[in-house]
Amino acid sequence: MDMEQESEWNAAQNISISENLLAAAKRQLHFLEVVDRNRWLYQGPTLQWAIYRYNACWLPLLAKHSESPITEGPLVVPLDCEWVWHCHRLNPVRYKSDCEEFYGKVLDNCNVASSVQGLSKRETEEIWNKLYPDEPYDLDMTRALTTEFSEAMYKTQSFSKYDFALAIERQSPFYYQVSRPHVKSDLFLEAAVARYKGFLHLIRRNRERSIKQFCVPTYDVDLIWHTHQLHPASYCKDLTELIGKVLEHDDTDQNRAKDKSSTKEILGLTKAGETLVVAQYIGQEWSLLDSLWSLKPENSNNKDSALLLTGPHMVKLVTGRKLDYEPKHVHKQTNERNFMTAIEFSVDHPYGKAVALIDLKTGLLTLQEDWFALAGIVSAFIASKHLNKGRIK
């Protein structure tokens, strides 16, 4: 690391964060683990009821508590409401605008305890039952599974129009990405916090130079970014002081330019804080690794052929597990659409040779050829994030 790089890295580490992100990240990981064990929170009628309870009960209760504490100890949020709240806060600009529209201010998590922390919920439950005698503190699973949810009941009340179900669908796979044991270690999380500060510093520098680039965080950085957003007041304060506004974290891509000739970039961030353009979308294809590779949809009637990667080698990314990766025993639970096989075609291998397997759900890459490593990592990211019905977006 040269002197300029070291200076930039040190400037990044001097960024002030109002929360202990390491401790908060551990709490988030524990919460996500509990949610993942209660998969009824991911979809179906139970989720519909959770979204209704969050808007009709939890947010009004939280608003009362933020005006003047209504419990001696912390307010303990029900698990189902906490999960919806979690996902709502991960769109910080929308969460801020919704809170200000319905409650006049941003509702923070100060003096609120997670349902998974093991604290007594008795006091909160008593207040809940007084305010909502017809709605139990814990989600009534029997009712949720046997009583058809009325959309009209939801639409007639003054709630946010945010698509909570879609937001939750987008966040549901995230725990899988950060569930490995080493992620919980202090050493890993300390490095992740440092890299998150580097990520924020990069955004700050780009704004100072009027550079418009979309910075893609790695999963460790994204974990800490999520952690910061789960503290709305601190996040708004810290980011406004740093870059003059609340930094968006909306993964719906609603603001992407629809002009197909526009250029989009995927950036990498080194530990030294340097920006690396690893992929650029121009016209109808991605240019990877300084134009060494090109990735585009393959013109083929074969429904399994999705993407064509050309450069030093010709590689097709084909839907499903093929050739060496083809499963010997087919399990009904396994969705082959979650996988793509990278197959090299050459003079030596005219019928194709499997060089890697991409797990689209997790972004994991299993390699057989070292030369495909960098191109494979970038291609896996693009395929898992930007592939929609066989077309790169």
Secondary structure, 3 states (H helix, E strand, C coil): CCHHHHHHHHHHHCCCCCCCHHHHHHHHHHHHHHHHHCHHHCCCHHHHHHHHHHHHHHHHHHHHHHHCCCCCCCEECCHHHHHHHHHHHCCHHHHHHHHHHHHCCCCCCCCEECCCCCCCCHHHHHHHHHHCCCCCCCCCHHHHHHCCCCHHHHHCCCCCCCCHHHHHHHHCCHHHHCCCHHHHCHHHHHHHHHHHHHHHHHHHHHHHCCCCCCCCCCHHHHHHHHHHHCCHHHHHHHHHHHHCCCCCCCCCCCCCCCCCCCCEEEEEECCCCCEEEEEEEECCEEEECCCCEEEEECCCCCCCEEEEEECCCEEEEEECCCHHHCCCCCCCCCCHHHEEEEEEECCCCCCCEEEEEEECCCCCEEECCHHHHHHHHHHHHHHHHHEECCEEC
